[in-house]
C-alpha cells in the first residue's frame, strides 16, 4: 500500500456542484503524493459520485495524488480509488474491506472512545474532528489539542479536521497528528495549491510512511 497522504481535501455537495471544482482539484492534486482528494456528497446519487470520482482520478493520477471515496467502497473499487472514508453510519471496516480490496480504510471519529473502537475494527487511519471551532458549527467548541494528543497516542495515524489553517498546522503536528484535512480552507482558497502547501509545511521534512 502506498504511503498515507498528509493533506486531505474533503468535498461536500456544494463543492462538487461548483463549476470550478476541477480547477481546484487539479491545483490540490499538483501537490503530489502528500495530497488526497476526497469525493464526499451526502445528497448525491451514486452515478454523480462515480462521475466525480472518475474526474478526480484523471486529475490526480499524473501527479500521483490519491483519491478517496467517502462511504462508498463499491465506487472506490469501481474507479480504482486508493481508499474509502467511513462515517459512523457506514459499513463496518471488515465489510468495507471485502468490497474495496486493497487500499486505505479510514474511520471518522469524534473522540477517544470512538477512536479506540475504530482501531479495534481495523481502521487504517482516523479522521478526528472537529479540532477547533468552525463556521459549520458556530458556538460549539472543538475537541482541542489535548484530545488530538490522546487519540494520536493510540498508535494509529490521525488526520485532524475542523478549523485547520496554515497558522494552526504546527500546533496540530506537535499534538501528534499524522496530517490535516479541510474543506473550505482548501476549496474556497484563492490559491488551493498554496493553501495546501501552507498546511503541509510542518511536515515538509517528514516522509509519508
Secondary structure, 3 states (H helix, E strand, C coil): CCCCCCEEEECCHHHHHCCCHHHHHHHHHCCCCCEEEEECCCCCCHHHHHHHHHHHHHHHHHHCCEEEEECCHHHHHHHCCCEEEECCCCCCHHHHHHHHCCCEEEEEECCHHHHHHHHHHCCCEEEECCCCCCHHHCCCCCCCHHHHHHHHCCCCEEEEECCCCHHHHHHHHHCCCCEEEECHHHHCCCCHHHHHHHHHHHHCCCCCC
